[in-house]
Amino acid sequence: MLRTARSSATAGRLDPPYGTRTILVVLLAALLLWYTGQRVEIGRMLALTGDGILAAVGIKEDSQVSSGLGKVVGSLFPLQISERTEVTRIEGFDASRLPWFAHIEIAEHREQRLNPQTLSMEETIERKEYLVEPLGYLGHVAVKMFETLEIALWGTIIAVVLSIPLAYFGAKNYSPNRLTYFLSRSTVSLFRAVPELVSALFLVLAYGFGPIAGILALGIHAAGFLGKFYAEDIENADDKPQEALRAIGANKVKVIWYAVLPQVFPQYIAYTLYILDRNVRMATVVGLVGAGGIGQELKGRYDIYNYSHVGTILVVIFLTVFVLDQISARLRSRYV
């Protein structure tokens, strides 16, 4: 009777959600965060951010953050939409065949020059003709953005092609032996360990400036992710359909095609769409080191302080990513 009462009391008692070990782990984690926070100036970041918020709401007159952001934002606007090019710099220019909506503009430039005969400074007037395209720069950015999308698309295709054999040999239940499993998993880890920007730097040296380096950099890095995700889904697939096919003598390829692929295909679509979405954004980044696309244009305009051009590029990148996010979300909801 007494034993039954004690067992009932024990069964009704709840253990505390934490113990001494949990408290020690939390304290050690807090000390580690405090130490690393001091090294990376988290305190200074919070102080400057607080000053910026106070300046934004009018409590404080000015702050380093608000003034810096104000200068940056102010330099980006108004956006550069048109393009104005001196006619003498256009090879094979034909005034009778102007681009759509374009027109010729004549401007006078006054300069002070030294007269070699009188040895005095005289004002000279020079007239120059310019080709003005109202939407010229916007069109140029659109072409570069389309090139960025092409880089992202082909980088994703290369990633899928590379990841298929890596996933097969990286799945424990289908890899022929431990050596192929180890080599596949090691290759996948290596691809993921090297960022796209780093690999793009070396690929630019090998292939030169242009989209080839960007495509390969994105494809190799993304293959590391897809190879890992694909392999893990193969390992976690329900084994009952696979056993049924093996029982009737199906080989590994048929088992994967008819028993594994139907289970993992929706997830594969989700992974691939995510990688495509990520590659669109990363294609802009690798362009900064000369790997083609809109990033290369962004770096060039930034280096010569054409901040209004930079603003146009940033707006186009934002709109492109936003539209692709909407398309990707609809595709996921339909096929996943």
C-alpha positions in Angstrom: 0.0 0.0 0.0 2.8 2.4 1.1 4.9 1.4 -1.9 2.0 2.0 -4.2 1.5 5.5 -2.8 5.2 6.3 -3.2 5.2 5.1 -6.8 2.2 7.2 -7.5 3.8 10.3 -6.0 7.0 9.6 -8.0 5.1 9.2 -11.2 3.2 12.4 -10.6 6.3 14.4 -9.9 7.9 16.3 -12.8 11.6 16.6 -13.1 12.9 20.2 -13.3 13.5 21.4 -16.9 17.1 22.2 -16.1 19.9 20.9 -13.9 23.4 21.8 -12.7 24.9 20.7 -16.0 22.5 22.9 -18.0 23.3 25.9 -15.8 27.0 25.4 -16.3 26.6 25.1 -20.1 24.5 28.3 -20.2 27.1 30.1 -18.1 29.9 29.0 -20.3 28.0 30.0 -23.4 27.3 33.4 -21.9 31.0 33.9 -21.1 32.0 32.9 -24.6 29.5 35.3 -26.1 30.7 38.1 -23.8 34.4 37.4 -24.8 33.7 37.2 -28.5 31.4 40.2 -28.3 34.2 42.3 -26.9 36.5 41.2 -29.7 34.0 42.1 -32.5 32.9 45.4 -30.8 29.3 44.4 -30.2 29.0 47.0 -27.4 30.2 49.8 -29.8 27.7 48.6 -32.4 24.8 48.8 -30.0 25.9 52.2 -28.8 26.2 53.7 -32.3 22.9 52.1 -33.3 21.2 53.6 -30.3 22.6 57.0 -31.1 21.3 56.6 -34.7 17.8 55.7 -33.5 17.8 58.6 -31.0 18.9 61.0 -33.8 16.2 59.6 -36.2 13.4 60.3 -33.7 14.8 63.8 -32.9 16.0 63.1 -29.3 19.6 63.6 -30.3 20.9 66.2 -32.7 23.2 64.0 -34.8 25.1 60.7 -34.8 27.7 59.0 -36.8 25.4 56.3 -38.1 22.5 58.6 -39.1 24.8 61.1 -40.9 26.7 58.3 -42.7 23.5 56.6 -43.9 22.0 60.0 -44.8 25.0 60.7 -47.1 24.9 57.3 -48.7 21.2 57.4 -49.4 21.4 61.0 -50.6 24.1 60.2 -53.1 22.1 57.3 -54.6 19.2 59.6 -55.6 18.0 60.7 -58.1 18.5 57.5 -60.0 20.4 57.5 -63.3 18.0 56.4 -66.0 19.3 58.2 -69.1 22.7 57.9 -70.8 24.6 60.7 -72.4 27.5 59.8 -74.6 29.8 62.1 -76.7 29.2 61.4 -80.4 33.0 61.3 -81.1 33.4 58.4 -78.8 30.8 56.2 -80.6 32.4 54.1 -83.3 30.5 54.2 -86.6 28.0 56.7 -85.4 25.2 57.4 -87.9 23.0 60.4 -87.1 20.3 59.1 -89.4 19.9 55.9 -87.4 19.4 56.9 -83.8 18.2 54.4 -81.2 14.6 54.7 -80.1 13.6 57.9 -78.2 17.2 59.2 -78.6 18.2 62.6 -79.7 21.3 64.7 -80.4 22.2 67.4 -77.9 24.8 70.2 -78.5 26.5 71.6 -75.4 29.0 74.4 -75.1 32.0 74.0 -72.9 34.0 77.1 -71.8 37.6 76.6 -70.9 40.5 78.8 -70.0 43.5 78.1 -72.2 46.9 79.7 -72.6 47.4 81.6 -75.9 50.9 80.8 -77.0 51.3 84.0 -78.9 50.1 86.5 -76.3 51.1 84.2 -73.3 47.8 85.1 -71.6 44.8 83.0 -70.5 41.9 83.3 -72.9 38.4 81.8 -72.7 37.6 79.4 -75.5 34.2 78.0 -76.3 34.0 74.4 -77.6 30.8 72.8 -78.9 30.3 69.1 -78.5 27.5 66.8 -79.7 26.1 64.2 -77.3 23.8 61.3 -78.0 21.1 61.4 -75.3 19.1 58.2 -74.6 16.3 58.8 -72.1 16.2 55.1 -71.0 19.7 54.2 -72.2 21.3 53.4 -68.8 18.2 51.6 -67.6 18.4 49.4 -70.7 22.1 48.7 -70.1 21.4 47.6 -66.5 18.5 45.4 -67.7 20.9 43.6 -70.1 23.4 43.1 -67.4 20.7 41.9 -65.0 19.6 39.4 -67.6 23.2 38.2 -67.9 23.2 37.7 -64.1 20.1 35.6 -64.4 21.8 33.5 -67.1 24.8 33.0 -64.8 22.6 31.9 -61.9 20.6 29.5 -64.2 23.6 27.8 -65.6 25.3 27.7 -62.2 22.3 25.9 -60.9 22.3 23.5 -63.9 25.9 22.6 -63.3 25.2 22.2 -59.6 22.4 19.7 -60.3 24.6 17.7 -62.8 27.5 17.5 -60.4 25.3 16.7 -57.4 23.5 13.6 -58.9 26.6 11.3 -58.9 27.8 12.8 -55.6 24.4 12.0 -54.0 24.4 8.5 -55.3 27.8 7.6 -54.0 27.3 9.7 -50.9 24.2 7.7 -49.8 25.2 4.9 -47.4 22.5 2.5 -48.6 23.6 2.8 -52.3 27.3 3.6 -52.3 29.3 0.6 -53.5 31.9 0.7 -50.7 33.2 2.9 -47.9 35.9 4.4 -50.1 33.4 5.8 -52.6 31.2 7.0 -49.8 34.1 8.8 -48.1 35.3 10.4 -51.3 31.8 11.6 -52.2 31.2 13.1 -48.8 34.6 14.7 -48.7 34.1 16.3 -52.2 30.7 17.6 -51.1 32.3 19.1 -47.9 35.1 20.7 -49.9 32.7 22.3 -52.4 30.7 23.8 -49.5 33.8 24.9 -47.6 35.0 27.2 -50.4 32.8 30.3 -50.8 31.8 31.4 -54.2 33.7 34.7 -54.0 37.0 32.9 -53.2 36.6 30.3 -56.0 35.6 33.1 -58.4 38.9 34.9 -57.7 40.9 31.9 -58.8 38.5 31.1 -61.7 38.9 34.6 -63.0 42.6 34.0 -63.2 42.1 30.8 -65.1 39.2 31.8 -67.5 39.6 35.6 -67.5 37.0 38.2 -66.7 33.4 37.3 -67.7 30.5 35.0 -66.9 32.4 31.7 -67.2 34.1 32.2 -63.8 30.8 33.1 -62.2 29.0 30.1 -63.6 31.6 27.7 -62.4 32.0 29.3 -59.0 28.2 29.2 -58.3 27.9 25.7 -59.7 30.7 24.2 -57.7 29.6 25.7 -54.4 25.9 24.9 -54.9 26.8 21.3 -55.8 28.2 20.9 -52.3 24.8 21.7 -50.8 22.6 19.8 -53.3 24.9 16.7 -53.1 24.5 16.6 -49.3 20.7 17.3 -49.4 20.1 14.8 -52.2 22.1 12.0 -50.5 20.4 12.5 -47.1 17.0 12.3 -48.7 18.0 9.0 -50.5 19.1 7.6 -47.1 15.9 8.6 -45.3 13.5 7.4 -48.0 11.0 4.7 -47.0 12.6 1.3 -47.4 9.4 -0.7 -47.9 8.9 0.1 -51.6 12.6 -0.5 -52.2 12.5 -3.9 -50.6 9.5 -4.8 -52.7 11.4 -4.0 -55.9 14.5 -5.8 -54.7 12.4 -8.9 -54.0 11.3 -9.1 -57.7 14.9 -8.7 -58.9 15.1 -5.0 -59.7 18.7 -3.5 -59.8 19.8 -0.4 -57.9 19.0 2.0 -60.8 15.4 0.8 -61.1 14.9 0.8 -57.4 16.1 4.5 -57.2 14.0 5.4 -60.2 10.7 3.8 -59.2 10.9 3.6 -55.4 13.2 6.4 -54.2 12.8 9.2 -56.7 9.0 9.5 -56.4 9.5 10.0 -52.6 12.3 12.6 -52.8 11.3 14.5 -56.0 9.2 17.2 -54.2 12.1 17.9 -51.9 14.5 18.0 -54.7 12.4 20.6 -56.4 12.4 22.7 -53.3 16.2 22.4 -52.8 16.8 23.3 -56.5 14.5 26.3 -56.4 16.3 27.5 -53.2 19.7 27.2 -54.8 18.5 29.0 -58.0 17.1 31.8 -55.8 20.4 32.0 -53.9 22.5 31.9 -57.0 20.7 34.9 -58.4 21.8 36.9 -55.4 25.3 35.4 -55.3 25.8 36.1 -59.0 25.7 39.8 -58.1 28.4 39.2 -55.5 30.8 37.2 -57.7 30.5 39.9 -60.3 32.3 42.2 -58.0 35.6 40.3 -58.7 35.1 40.4 -62.5 32.9 37.2 -62.9 30.4 39.0 -65.2 26.8 40.2 -64.7 25.4 43.2 -62.9 28.0 42.9 -60.1 30.8 43.9 -62.5 28.9 46.9 -63.6 28.1 47.8 -59.9 31.8 47.6 -59.0 32.9 49.7 -61.9 30.3 52.5 -61.2 31.1 52.5 -57.5 34.9 52.8 -58.1 34.4 56.0 -60.2 31.9 57.5 -57.7 28.8 57.3 -60.0 26.5 56.7 -57.1 23.3 57.6 -59.0 24.2 54.7 -61.3 24.8 52.5 -58.3 21.3 53.4 -57.0 19.7 52.4 -60.3 21.5 49.0 -60.1 20.5 48.4 -56.5 16.8 49.1 -57.3 16.9 46.8 -60.3 18.5 44.0 -58.2 15.8 44.4 -55.5 13.0 44.3 -58.0 14.4 41.2 -59.8 14.9 39.3 -56.5 11.4 40.3 -55.3 9.8 39.0 -58.6 11.8 35.8 -58.5 10.8 35.2 -54.8 7.1 35.5 -55.8 7.6 33.0 -58.8 9.6 30.6 -56.6 6.9 30.7 -53.9 4.2 29.8 -56.4 6.2 27.0 -57.8 6.9 25.6 -54.4 3.2 25.7 -53.5 2.3 24.0 -56.7 4.9 21.2 -56.9 6.0 20.7 -53.3 
